[in-house]
Amino acid sequence: MDKLKAIRSFVEAATNLSFTAAARRLGIPRGKVSRDISDLEQQLGIRLFNRTTREVSLTEGGARYLQTCQHVLGVMRTDEAKLVD
């Protein structure tokens, strides 16, 4: 598993509350988003989403992990921008 790609899949899915929208925004198959998130859940040992046939919602742990991931990705973007300048 490429953890950074999996985190990006998670953040997009969590932000949009949709695996389909995340896949569309990332330009990858929906199944890949689902696999990335399942792999993260298995590695972390927690469920990140509550899933039904009609919707997904973040679990409490998923909401906390989203904040961490958004922070990490933000720091990475900032540092990458500094390298380019």
N, C-alpha and C positions, 0 to 999 in steps of 0.2 A: 504494500500500500504506500502510495506517495502521500504522506501525511499532510503536506501543505495543500495539495489539490483536494484532499478529503475535507480539510478545514474550510477551504473556499466553497466547496459544495454545500457543506453544513451551513455556513454563514448565508449563502444565497437562499437556501431552502428556508432557513429560519427567518430571514428578513422578509421573504415573500410568502411564508407559510404555504409553500407549494414546491414539491419536487419537480413538477413539470416546468414551472416558471424558472426555477433555478437552472434546470437543464437548458432551457431556451437561452437564458442570459449567458451561460457559460459555453454554449455551443457544443454540448456533449449529450449523449443519450440519457433519457430519464433513468434507465436502469443503472447507469454508471453513478448517478447521484445517489440512488438508493443503496447501491453497494458501498459507496464511500461512507455513507452515514452508518450503515450497518457495521462496517469495519471499525469506525470510530467508536460506536457503542460497545462493540465487543472488546476493543482495546481498553476503553475507559471503565468498562464494567457497569455502565449505567445506560438507561434509555434516555435519549435526547428528545425524542418526539413521542407524543401519543398519536397513534394512527387509527383512522377509521377509513371506510371506503369513500367517504366524502370530504374529509379534511384532515389536516395535521395541525397539531398544536405543540408548543414546547412544554416539556416537563420542567419542573423547578430546576433540576440539574442542567437541563438543556439551556435554560435562560441564563444561568450562571456561566456556563461554558461559552455561550454566545458572547457575553460581555468580554470574557478573556480573549476569545478569538478575534473579536473586533479590535481590541486593544493591540494585540500582537500584530495583526495585519496593518493597522495604522502606523505602528512604530516602523515596520518594515518599509512601508511606502515613504515615510519621512526620511529614513536613512538612505533609501535608494535615490530619492530626489537630491539629497545632499551629495551623493557620489557623482551625480550627473552635473551638478553646478560647478 
